[in-house]
Amino acid sequence: MTATPATGAPAGAPARRGRPGYDRAQILEVAVGLFNDQGYDATSVADLAQRLGLTKSALYHHFDSKEQLLALALDEALSGLEGVLDAPASIEPEPAERLAAVLRGAVLVLVDRLPYVTLLLRVRGNSDVERAALERRRAFDHRVTALVAEAQAAGSVRSDVDGPVVTRLVFGMVNSLVEWYRPGGAIDRERLAHDLVTVALDGMRTR
C-alpha cells in the first residue's frame, strides 16, 4: 500500500476511532495543506478527517469547526507579519533601515510559514473570518506605507514615487514567492531575503 504524503498513514486505511493521535498543531498543518491543495470552500470536514485517517468526531476533539481551523491558520500568517513590524531590527532610527528590516523579515516569515501565507494570499473575504484577515492585511500595508513615507521625508527614498503604490509593488514581489519558492531547494532563505531587499530598495533609494 502507498502512504498519504500528509500523514504517512496507508491510503484508504479505515478511520481510527477513539482519542486522536495528532496534536492541534499537526492537525492544523495538514488542514492548511489540504485547503491549499483543493481550496478552503471545496474542503469539507469529512475530507480532512479522511486525509488524517480519523473519524469526524475525533477531529472535533481538537477543533470546533472548519472555520476555526481557517481562523487559526490565517492568524499564524498574520501574526508573523505583524511581528516583523515590532521586531527589534525594525525599530531603527533611520526609516530606510527600518524599511529594509521589515522587508527582510516579511520574506523570512513567508519562507518559514509558506503554507500559511499561501492560504492568506488566497483569502477573498467570503466569511467574517476572511474579512477580518483582510482587514489585518490592510492594516499591515498601511503601516508599511507610513514607513515608506517616513523614509521619503528623511530623503533616503525617492520622493517621485507614490508610497501606497510602492508598497503594493514591493509586496507583490514578496508575495510572488509562494508561487515558486520551495524550502529545502537550492536558494538559501537568507540569500533570498538579501536579494529581494537589495532589488527593492535599490530602485527606491535617492541617487
Residue frames as qw, qx, qy, qz and C-alpha x, y, z in Angstrom:
[[0.000, 0.887, 0.462, 0.000, 0.00, 0.00, 0.00],
 [0.365, 0.482, -0.045, 0.795, 1.09, 3.58, -0.63],
 [0.317, -0.511, -0.504, 0.620, 1.23, 6.19, 2.11],
 [0.118, 0.927, 0.315, 0.168, -0.50, 9.54, 2.01],
 [0.470, 0.476, -0.197, 0.717, 2.03, 12.41, 1.80],
 [0.264, -0.716, 0.086, -0.641, 0.43, 14.34, 4.64],
 [0.688, -0.551, 0.275, -0.385, 0.40, 11.72, 7.36],
 [0.099, 0.430, -0.897, 0.014, 2.18, 8.60, 6.31],
 [0.631, 0.067, 0.644, -0.428, -0.98, 6.59, 7.02],
 [0.315, 0.092, 0.858, 0.395, -1.85, 3.91, 4.46],
 [0.316, 0.072, -0.300, -0.897, -4.02, 5.27, 1.67],
 [0.642, -0.178, -0.530, -0.524, -7.60, 4.11, 2.10],
 [0.291, -0.023, -0.845, 0.448, -6.99, 2.97, 5.66],
 [0.354, -0.693, -0.602, -0.182, -10.09, 2.93, 7.90],
 [0.119, -0.753, 0.157, -0.628, -10.55, 5.94, 10.15],
 [0.386, 0.036, -0.759, 0.523, -9.05, 5.48, 13.59],
 [0.482, -0.698, -0.384, -0.365, -11.56, 5.60, 16.41],
 [0.684, -0.539, -0.303, 0.387, -11.07, 6.92, 19.91],
 [0.270, -0.856, 0.049, 0.438, -8.65, 9.60, 21.04],
 [0.604, 0.789, -0.108, 0.037, -6.89, 11.30, 18.10],
 [0.850, -0.190, 0.080, 0.485, -3.24, 10.51, 17.53],
 [0.410, 0.513, 0.107, 0.747, -2.46, 14.07, 16.46],
 [0.227, -0.507, -0.381, 0.740, -1.97, 17.29, 18.38],
 [0.272, 0.845, 0.320, -0.331, -3.59, 20.57, 17.36],
 [0.015, -0.730, 0.421, 0.538, -0.52, 21.85, 15.51],
 [0.264, -0.115, 0.880, 0.378, -0.27, 18.70, 13.40],
 [0.333, 0.598, 0.728, -0.038, -3.96, 18.76, 12.50],
 [0.155, 0.878, 0.071, -0.447, -3.72, 22.45, 11.60],
 [0.142, -0.537, 0.634, 0.539, -0.71, 21.79, 9.39],
 [0.282, 0.176, 0.899, 0.284, -2.50, 19.03, 7.50],
 [0.254, 0.759, 0.551, -0.234, -5.64, 21.18, 7.19],
 [0.063, 0.805, -0.191, -0.558, -3.69, 24.08, 5.70],
 [0.186, -0.277, 0.805, 0.491, -2.09, 21.76, 3.16],
 [0.262, 0.426, 0.858, 0.113, -5.49, 20.42, 2.17],
 [0.176, 0.842, 0.305, -0.408, -7.04, 23.90, 1.97],
 [0.004, -0.680, 0.438, 0.588, -4.21, 24.95, -0.34],
 [0.250, -0.070, 0.894, 0.366, -4.48, 21.79, -2.45],
 [0.061, 0.434, 0.836, 0.330, -8.20, 21.87, -3.18],
 [0.151, -0.478, -0.153, -0.852, -9.45, 25.23, -1.86],
 [0.115, -0.037, 0.684, -0.719, -10.94, 26.07, 1.52],
 [0.616, 0.120, 0.107, -0.771, -14.55, 26.25, 0.32],
 [0.761, 0.221, -0.507, -0.340, -14.23, 22.93, -1.51],
 [0.359, 0.197, -0.849, 0.333, -12.78, 21.13, 1.51],
 [0.689, -0.516, -0.234, -0.452, -15.17, 19.51, 3.97],
 [0.484, -0.584, 0.569, -0.319, -14.56, 18.28, 7.50],
 [0.957, 0.054, 0.273, -0.086, -15.05, 14.78, 6.09],
 [0.695, 0.644, -0.230, 0.221, -12.23, 15.42, 3.59],
 [0.011, -0.734, 0.547, -0.401, -9.91, 16.47, 6.38],
 [0.754, -0.343, 0.477, -0.294, -10.87, 13.54, 8.59],
 [0.953, 0.289, 0.084, 0.024, -10.18, 11.18, 5.69],
 [0.477, 0.729, -0.379, 0.311, -6.78, 12.77, 5.00],
 [0.226, -0.627, 0.600, -0.443, -5.86, 12.34, 8.68],
 [0.510, 0.002, -0.860, -0.022, -7.30, 8.87, 8.94],
 [0.067, 0.069, 0.673, -0.733, -9.61, 9.96, 11.77],
 [0.008, -0.649, -0.756, -0.086, -13.32, 9.96, 12.39],
 [0.006, 0.677, 0.154, 0.719, -15.02, 13.35, 12.31],
 [0.622, -0.750, -0.174, -0.143, -15.81, 13.03, 16.00],
 [0.787, -0.284, -0.039, 0.546, -12.11, 12.50, 16.73],
 [0.379, 0.397, 0.134, 0.825, -11.30, 15.62, 14.72],
 [0.290, -0.759, -0.198, -0.548, -13.85, 17.62, 16.70],
 [0.757, -0.482, -0.287, 0.335, -11.98, 16.55, 19.83],
 [0.531, -0.192, 0.014, 0.826, -9.48, 19.29, 18.93],
 [0.002, -0.043, 0.220, 0.975, -11.40, 21.83, 16.81],
 [0.392, 0.408, 0.548, -0.617, -14.97, 23.08, 16.84],
 [0.627, 0.694, 0.286, -0.209, -15.26, 23.67, 13.10],
 [0.708, 0.352, 0.260, 0.554, -13.51, 24.05, 9.78],
 [0.103, 0.905, 0.077, 0.406, -13.81, 27.81, 10.19],
 [0.582, -0.787, 0.190, 0.070, -11.85, 27.65, 13.46],
 [0.811, -0.065, 0.330, 0.479, -9.04, 25.90, 11.59],
 [0.440, 0.676, 0.236, 0.541, -9.08, 28.66, 8.97],
 [0.227, -0.950, 0.004, -0.214, -9.01, 31.39, 11.63],
 [0.716, -0.594, 0.277, 0.240, -6.03, 29.83, 13.38],
 [0.752, 0.199, 0.343, 0.526, -4.18, 29.28, 10.12],
 [0.267, 0.812, 0.171, 0.491, -4.67, 32.88, 9.00],
 [0.432, -0.894, 0.100, -0.065, -3.62, 34.14, 12.42],
 [0.830, -0.266, 0.260, 0.415, -0.40, 32.13, 12.12],
 [0.562, 0.442, 0.273, 0.644, 0.49, 34.01, 8.94],
 [0.020, -0.876, -0.155, -0.457, -0.70, 37.43, 10.07],
 [0.632, -0.767, 0.048, 0.104, 0.91, 37.27, 13.50],
 [0.774, -0.089, 0.229, 0.583, 4.23, 36.54, 11.84],
 [0.363, 0.584, 0.254, 0.680, 3.93, 39.53, 9.51],
 [0.290, -0.898, -0.125, -0.308, 2.72, 41.87, 12.26],
 [0.774, -0.555, 0.047, 0.301, 5.58, 40.74, 14.47],
 [0.664, 0.272, 0.155, 0.679, 8.05, 41.90, 11.83],
 [0.054, 0.806, 0.141, 0.572, 6.88, 45.48, 12.30],
 [0.515, -0.810, 0.109, -0.258, 7.60, 45.38, 16.02],
 [0.924, -0.057, -0.122, 0.357, 10.80, 43.32, 15.95],
 [0.471, -0.714, 0.081, 0.512, 13.94, 44.97, 17.43],
 [0.483, -0.031, 0.485, 0.728, 15.56, 45.15, 13.98],
 [0.137, 0.644, 0.561, 0.502, 12.58, 47.15, 12.73],
 [0.286, -0.925, -0.234, 0.090, 12.94, 49.85, 15.39],
 [0.625, 0.004, 0.082, 0.776, 15.93, 51.66, 13.91],
 [0.038, -0.672, -0.167, 0.720, 16.24, 55.45, 13.95],
 [0.078, 0.345, -0.524, -0.775, 16.77, 55.55, 10.19],
 [0.726, 0.299, 0.267, -0.559, 13.48, 54.89, 8.32],
 [0.643, 0.503, -0.501, -0.286, 15.20, 53.30, 5.32],
 [0.144, 0.318, -0.913, 0.213, 16.92, 50.79, 7.59],
 [0.488, 0.091, 0.655, -0.570, 13.62, 50.02, 9.29],
 [0.737, 0.435, -0.080, -0.511, 12.03, 49.51, 5.88],
 [0.463, 0.462, -0.752, -0.083, 14.82, 47.13, 4.89],
 [0.126, -0.169, 0.891, -0.402, 14.36, 45.18, 8.13],
 [0.639, 0.241, 0.406, -0.608, 10.61, 44.91, 7.57],
 [0.713, 0.478, -0.341, -0.383, 11.04, 43.65, 4.01],
 [0.293, 0.388, -0.867, 0.107, 13.68, 41.16, 5.05],
 [0.312, -0.048, 0.789, -0.527, 11.52, 39.96, 7.94],
 [0.722, 0.317, 0.139, -0.599, 8.49, 39.58, 5.68],
 [0.618, 0.441, -0.614, -0.216, 10.46, 37.36, 3.30],
 [0.118, 0.262, -0.908, 0.305, 11.64, 35.17, 6.17],
 [0.523, 0.104, 0.567, -0.628, 8.10, 34.87, 7.56],
 [0.754, 0.392, -0.171, -0.499, 6.84, 33.84, 4.14],
 [0.487, 0.406, -0.773, -0.017, 9.59, 31.23, 3.79],
 [0.014, -0.168, 0.872, -0.459, 9.15, 29.85, 7.32],
 [0.423, 0.309, 0.666, -0.532, 5.34, 29.82, 7.21],
 [0.081, 0.159, -0.636, -0.751, 4.91, 29.27, 3.49],
 [0.114, -0.384, -0.884, -0.242, 1.69, 27.16, 3.56],
 [0.112, -0.667, -0.571, 0.466, 0.03, 29.59, 5.98],
 [0.014, 0.532, -0.132, -0.836, 0.95, 32.70, 3.99],
 [0.043, -0.043, -0.793, -0.606, -0.11, 30.95, 0.78],
 [0.100, -0.567, -0.818, 0.023, -3.54, 30.38, 2.32],
 [0.090, -0.661, -0.279, 0.691, -3.70, 34.00, 3.49],
 [0.001, 0.354, -0.408, -0.841, -2.99, 35.28, 0.00],
 [0.107, -0.212, -0.850, -0.471, -5.90, 33.24, -1.38],
 [0.015, 0.522, 0.690, -0.502, -8.46, 34.72, 1.00],
 [0.071, 0.359, 0.489, 0.792, -11.20, 36.64, -0.79],
 [0.205, -0.047, 0.316, -0.925, -13.44, 37.85, 2.05],
 [0.486, -0.206, -0.686, -0.500, -16.17, 35.23, 1.75],
 [0.622, -0.536, -0.567, 0.064, -16.78, 35.00, 5.52],
 [0.352, -0.927, 0.038, -0.125, -16.34, 37.00, 8.70],
 [0.786, -0.422, 0.260, 0.370, -13.06, 35.18, 9.35],
 [0.639, 0.315, 0.328, 0.621, -11.72, 36.03, 5.91],
 [0.082, 0.882, 0.176, 0.429, -12.88, 39.65, 6.12],
 [0.547, -0.827, 0.108, 0.078, -11.14, 40.06, 9.47],
 [0.777, -0.168, 0.318, 0.516, -7.95, 38.64, 7.97],
 [0.452, 0.597, 0.304, 0.589, -8.15, 41.04, 5.03],
 [0.206, -0.953, -0.074, -0.212, -8.58, 43.94, 7.44],
 [0.683, -0.622, 0.242, 0.296, -5.41, 42.92, 9.28],
 [0.694, 0.197, 0.361, 0.591, -3.58, 42.69, 5.96],
 [0.194, 0.834, 0.224, 0.466, -4.70, 46.21, 5.09],
 [0.449, -0.891, 0.065, 0.004, -3.52, 47.49, 8.47],
 [0.768, -0.285, 0.316, 0.479, -0.13, 45.88, 7.86],
 [0.527, 0.492, 0.351, 0.597, 0.09, 47.50, 4.41],
 [0.072, -0.946, -0.148, -0.278, -0.82, 50.90, 5.88],
 [0.603, -0.742, 0.184, 0.229, 2.00, 50.67, 8.43],
 [0.706, -0.013, 0.390, 0.591, 4.49, 49.78, 5.72],
 [0.308, 0.741, 0.331, 0.496, 3.22, 52.65, 3.56],
 [0.313, -0.948, -0.021, -0.051, 3.70, 55.02, 6.51],
 [0.708, -0.471, 0.306, 0.428, 7.26, 53.77, 6.83],
 [0.577, 0.382, 0.397, 0.602, 7.88, 54.46, 3.13],
 [0.029, 0.916, 0.212, 0.338, 6.56, 57.99, 3.68],
 [0.552, -0.800, 0.129, 0.196, 8.93, 58.46, 6.63],
 [0.713, -0.140, 0.391, 0.565, 11.85, 57.33, 4.50],
 [0.377, 0.663, 0.361, 0.536, 10.80, 59.76, 1.78],
 [0.221, -0.960, -0.095, -0.143, 10.58, 62.61, 4.29],
 [0.653, -0.629, 0.266, 0.328, 14.07, 61.73, 5.54],
 [0.309, 0.805, -0.388, -0.325, 15.40, 61.92, 1.99],
 [0.335, -0.379, 0.852, 0.138, 16.51, 58.29, 1.78],
 [0.447, 0.360, 0.807, 0.139, 13.71, 57.13, -0.53],
 [0.134, 0.172, 0.447, 0.868, 12.81, 58.87, -3.75],
 [0.228, 0.388, 0.437, -0.779, 10.05, 61.43, -3.47],
 [0.407, 0.293, -0.399, -0.767, 8.85, 60.93, -7.05],
 [0.352, -0.103, -0.910, -0.192, 7.25, 57.56, -6.27],
 [0.593, -0.433, -0.084, -0.674, 3.87, 57.05, -4.65],
 [0.230, -0.388, 0.789, -0.417, 4.10, 55.36, -1.23],
 [0.767, 0.079, 0.471, -0.429, 0.99, 53.14, -1.47],
 [0.803, 0.524, -0.214, -0.185, 1.94, 52.08, -4.99],
 [0.244, 0.599, -0.737, 0.196, 5.48, 51.26, -3.87],
 [0.483, -0.244, 0.723, -0.429, 4.11, 49.14, -1.01],
 [0.862, 0.281, 0.243, -0.344, 1.88, 47.20, -3.39],
 [0.659, 0.628, -0.411, -0.050, 4.69, 46.68, -5.91],
 [0.046, 0.546, -0.788, 0.282, 7.23, 45.53, -3.34],
 [0.540, -0.109, 0.729, -0.406, 4.83, 43.18, -1.59],
 [0.844, 0.421, -0.042, -0.328, 3.67, 41.92, -4.95],
 [0.485, 0.576, -0.652, 0.089, 7.26, 40.80, -5.40],
 [0.231, -0.340, 0.801, -0.436, 7.41, 39.32, -1.90],
 [0.732, 0.102, 0.449, -0.502, 4.08, 37.53, -2.28],
 [0.738, 0.485, -0.361, -0.298, 5.08, 36.05, -5.63],
 [0.015, 0.484, -0.863, 0.145, 7.50, 33.81, -3.74],
 [0.656, -0.007, 0.633, -0.412, 4.62, 31.50, -2.80],
 [0.804, 0.494, -0.023, -0.330, 4.33, 30.57, -6.48],
 [0.748, 0.530, -0.389, 0.090, 7.87, 29.36, -7.00],
 [0.026, -0.620, 0.685, -0.382, 9.94, 29.21, -3.82],
 [0.902, -0.183, -0.366, -0.136, 10.40, 25.74, -2.36],
 [0.467, -0.744, 0.444, -0.179, 12.00, 25.31, 1.09],
 [0.799, -0.251, 0.528, 0.136, 14.97, 23.00, 1.03],
 [0.746, 0.628, 0.151, 0.161, 15.80, 23.90, -2.54],
 [0.708, 0.229, -0.028, 0.668, 18.92, 25.49, -3.96],
 [0.050, 0.683, -0.002, 0.728, 18.05, 29.02, -2.81],
 [0.395, -0.188, -0.642, 0.630, 19.03, 29.83, 0.77],
 [0.158, -0.827, -0.539, -0.016, 16.38, 31.76, 2.74],
 [0.358, -0.716, -0.033, 0.598, 18.88, 34.38, 3.96],
 [0.291, -0.126, 0.504, 0.803, 20.22, 34.96, 0.46],
 [0.055, 0.589, 0.706, 0.388, 16.69, 35.18, -0.87],
 [0.223, -0.870, -0.367, 0.243, 15.83, 37.88, 1.68],
 [0.375, -0.528, 0.217, 0.730, 19.05, 39.77, 0.89],
 [0.257, 0.127, 0.633, 0.719, 18.45, 39.68, -2.86],
 [0.014, -0.728, -0.641, -0.244, 14.84, 40.81, -2.65],
 [0.282, -0.847, -0.211, 0.397, 15.61, 43.68, -0.28],
 [0.383, -0.362, 0.362, 0.769, 18.53, 44.77, -2.45],
 [0.181, 0.345, 0.676, 0.626, 16.46, 44.77, -5.65],
 [0.127, -0.812, -0.565, -0.071, 13.53, 46.56, -3.98],
 [0.329, -0.830, -0.119, 0.435, 15.46, 49.27, -2.14],
 [0.438, -0.182, 0.400, 0.784, 17.96, 49.99, -4.91],
 [0.126, 0.506, 0.603, 0.604, 15.04, 51.11, -7.06],
 [0.280, -0.849, -0.442, -0.066, 13.65, 53.27, -4.26],
 [0.550, -0.537, -0.102, 0.632, 16.73, 54.98, -2.87],
 [0.199, 0.958, -0.012, -0.205, 17.61, 58.53, -3.77],
 [0.818, 0.317, 0.048, 0.477, 20.54, 58.98, -6.13]]
